[in-house]
Amino acid sequence: MTTDTTLNRSYTLEREQIPPTVVEQIEDDERAELTAKIKAQLKQQNAVMVAHYYTEPELQILADETGGYVSDSLDMARFGNESAAETLIVCGVKFMGETAKILNPEKRILMPDLEANCSLDLGCPADEFSDFCDAHPDHVVVVYANTSAAVKARADWMVTSGSAVDVIKHLTAEGKKIIWAPDKYLGDYVQKETGANMLIWQGACIVHEEFKGKELEALREHHPDAKVLVHPESPSSVIEQADIVGSTTGIINAVANIDAKEFIIATDTGIFHKIKESAPDKVLIEAPTAGKSATCISCAHCPWMAMNSLRKLTHVLETGNNEVFVDNEIIQKAKGSIQRLLDFTKEQSNKLAGDA
């Protein structure tokens, strides 16, 4: 039996809570100078960069050039755990730095800007969420990676966008009732895919929530052969038009592997850099976020991701500022919810290998 019961209160951020998107403007000479300094500091400090797909291309390029890693949030932390580096520089948003610290408590974790946050994280206050969980003790608590360390510590499971459906199917098969947080669109998508009995927290990503279903329909009329790739944090009116619904990594792989020339992409435009690296001959079209024109250009870029910059990265490496700290008790509790996912995905991979 399923339920569409949800919380009544919306946790979508108000406009005044969202900073402007400011992308660093820098001349070529300064860029070269800063890049050289960063490379020297990384080597000197036995440090490595991990960067999210949504950060600026120059940071992704620098991570790749210096033996670092560009990926989604969990893989960034997992790479750090496998690296011999003593210091991890996390170019992303706050919850990513916290996740890196949870999985690498013995390492120093630095971020270019500790104010780089996430609307999903901000929209799920740990105290309010904990109270809600306490009111429903018969539910398994499943939270998305885009949450604070304190929220992960309150959860039974942490999931990613790529693993959410499989985990919820597993729990549903065991007859579990589920509390899902924080993204309501991803929660709705997962519930439809699994038939799970879920209470869904009413948070949203300010980037993905802006994609428009009707405008996407109009855009598709101008590009009838284009494949539509959508991140599941998007509204249902957008997801319903998708050829592929997938995580950041899933979208990148889809463009490279699908036999099509044009792709309409509904996720943060920072991902375009990696897509162009893996599939340079493909035509990428931004899904619309506003306006009536079928060919309008999206402004789909996270303002907090844009806070990461070469200047800030240089400053952090030279000063040691912006270190990420997480209380040890929270680390121990949060690690349990993450480890459940890691164990589950490993088990699933082993099953697939056995069936091959």
N, C-alpha and C positions, 0 to 999 in steps of 0.2 A: 504493500500500500504506500502511495506517495502522498506528500502534502506540499501545498504551496505556501505554507505558513512562513511569514517573514517578519522581521522587526518592523515596527511602524516608523521609527525615526530614520531619517536620511543622514548618512555620514559623508555625503559628498561635500567637498570643500566649497566655501563661499569665494567669490572672485577676489575679495580683499586678502584672502589667505594665500593666494597664489602669486609668487614673485614674477616679474617680467622675465621673458627669455632674452638673455644678453649673451651673445656669442662673442668671445674675445677676438678683437681685431688686432692683428699683429703684422708688422712688415717682415719681409723675407730675411733681412739681415738679423733682426732680433730673434726670429724663429730659429735660425741656424745656430745662433749663439746659445739660446736657451736649450736647444736640443743637445748640443755638445756638453753643456753643464750637467744636464740630467743624466746622460749616458755615463759620464765620469763619476757622478755621485752614486748611481746605482751599482756600479762596479766596486767603488771604494767601500760602500756600506753593506755589501753582500745583500742587496735588495733587488726585488723583482716587481715589475708592474703587472697588475691584472686590470683589464679595462672591459667595461660592458659595451655591448653592441651599440648602445644608444649614445655613447660619448662621441666627441668630435673626432673626425677621421685622423687628425694629426696625432691624437693620443693613442688610437688603435694602432696606427703605423708604428709609433714609437715602442709600444708594448711588444709588437711582433719583432721589431728590429733588435730588441735588447733581451730576447729570450723569455719574454713574458707571455701573456695569454689574453686573448680576447674571446669572450663567451657570454653566457647568461650568468645569473648571480650564483647559483649553486656550483656550477662548474668552475667559476672564478675561485671560490673558496676551496673547492676540492683540489684544484691545481696548486694553490698555495700550500695545502697540506702535503702534497707530494714533492714540492720544491725544497731544495736544500737551503734556500735563501733564509736569512734570519729576519728580514724585514719585508713585508708585503705592502706595496703602495696600491690601494684600491681606488681606481678611478670609476666612480659610480655614485650611488647614493647611500645614505646612512645605514639602512638595513643591510646593505651588502658588506659594509665594513664590519658591522656587528656579526654577521654570519661568518665572515672570515675569521674573526676573533674567536667565535664559539668553536670552530673546527681547528683553530690553530692558537690555542691559549698561550702557548709558550713563545709565540712570535710577536714582534712589534708590528702593529697594523697602523699605517698612516693613510690619511685621505687628503686630497687637495683642498677640500672645503667641508668642514663638519656640519655646515648649515645646508648642505645638499640633501634634501629629504625626498619624500615620496608621498603623494596624496593618499595612497592606500594605507601607508604606515600611519600618517597623521590622522586619518579617518577611522582608526581603530585604537582608541586610547586603552592602555592595558588595564586600568582599574575598571572602566565601564565594561570592557569585554569580559574580564574575570567575573564580575558580578552577574553578567548574563549567563556565563557558563555555570556558575553556582546555582542559578535558578533552574537549570536543566541538567541535573546530574546524571540522568539516564542516557545522555547523548555522548558520542565520541566527538572530541574536538579536533577539527581539521583546519589548519590555517595555511594560507598561501605564503610563499617565500617573501612576498612584499609586506612584511610585518616586522615590528620591533623584536629585539631579543626577549623582552618581557612577555610579549604575546606568544612567541614561540615556546617560552617556558611554561605557559599555561596550557599549551596544546598537547594532545596525544600524538598527532601527526603533523608534520609540515609537508607540503607538496609544491610542485612546480606546475606551470601551465601544461607542460608536456606529460606529466605523470598523474595529474589530478583525476582524469577519468578512470584510469586503471586502478588507482587506490580506492576511489569511491565505489567502483564495481566490486572490488574485493571486500570492502566493509559491508556493502549492501548484501552480498552473498552470505555474510555471517549474521545477517539480520540486525545490523546496527542502525540506530538513528544518529543523525549527524548534525553537528553545529559547523557551519561553514563561514569562514571569514578570510579577508574582508570584502572581496570584490563581488558585487551583486551580479554583474553580467557574466563573469566566469562561473559563479555559483549557479546561475540560471542555466547556462550552457551544460555544465556538468550534470545538473539534475535532469535535464531533458535527455541527455545521452545515457544515463544510468538508471533512471526511475527511482533514485534514492529518496529516502525520507529525510529532508534537510530543512533546518532553520538557517536562513541566509542573512548574514550581516549586510547592511545597506551602504557599503562603501563603493567608491568608483575611482578609476584612474582618469585624471583630468585630460590626458592625451587621447586615450581610446574612446572615452565617452563622447568625444566631439565628432566622431565619424557619423555621417548622415546617410540613412538608408535611401531616402528619395533621391538625394543628389548622386549617390552611387549608382542607382538605376539609370539616371540620365547619362552619367559618365560611361556606363557600360554600352549604351546605345551608340556612342561615338567610337567605341573600341569593342566591337562584338566578338572578336577573336581573343581578347585578353582573358587570362585566367585571373580570378580574384582570390587573393590570399589574405586571410584575416586572422588577427590575434584574438583569442577568445575573451579578452577583456573588453571587447567592443559590444555595442548594443545588439540585441537580437535581430533588428531590422537589417543590420550589416552582416552579421553571421549567416543569416538565412540565404544570402546571395553568394556565399563563398564556395569556391571550388575546393579549397583547402582551408581548414581551420587548424592553426598550429602555433607552437611556441616560436620564439625568435629563431632558435636553431632550426626548427621545423620549416619555417618560412624560407630561410636561406637555402636549405637543402632542396626544397621544392622548386625554387626558381632554377637551380642548377640541373635538376633531374627531369623536370617536366618538358616535354617536347612542345614548346610554345614560344612565340617571339615576344609577346607583350604580357605584362603582369601589372595588375592594379594591386597595390600593397596597402593594407590597413594596419599599420603599426607605426611606431616612432621612426621618423625618417633617418635617424642615425644608423639604422640597419642597412641603408642603401650602400654604404661603403663596403661592407663585407660581401654583400650580394654582388656588387660590381667586380670585386676581386675574383669571386668564384664563377661568375657568369657574365663576362664583360660584353658579350654580344646580345644580351637580353635588354629589352626596353622596359624601364620601370616607370610606373605612373603612380603618383600619390593619390590615395583615396581622398575624397573631398571631406572637409570638416566644416565648411560653411559656404554660403552663397548659392545662387541659382544656376550658375554656369556649369555645364557638364564637364568643362575642361578646367575648372578652377584648381588652383594649387593649394595644397594643404599647408597648415602651419603646425603640423603634428610633430612637435619636438618638445621634450620635457624640459621645463625651465630649470629644474634642479640638476639634471644631467649637464646642462649648459654651464653650470657653475664650475665644472672641472676645466682647467686650462693649463697651458704650459707655464705661465707665470706663477700660478699657485703651486703647481707641481714642483717647480724649481725652488720656491720658497720653503716648502715643506721638507724637501730633501736637505736643504742647507741649514735649516733651523731645528728640525725634529718636531715641529709643531703639529697639531692636529692628530695626535695619537688617539686611537679608539680604545676605550676601556669598557669592559662589561663585568658586572659583579660576578664573582666566582659561583655563587649559588645559582644565579640565572644561567650561567654558562652550562652548568651540570644539568639543569632541568631542560633547557632549550636543546642541548645536544641530543637528548633522548628522542625528541620529536623529529629531529633531522635524521638521526641514525635509523629510525624506523623506515624512513623513505629510502635511505641508502641500502639497507638490508633488503627491502622489498624489490627495488629496481635490480639489485644484483641477482636475487632469486629469479626474477622474471627473465633476465638475460640468460641465466643458466638454463632455464626451461626452453627458451627459444633455441639455444645452441644445441640442446639435447634433441629437439625436434627436427633440426636441420639435417 
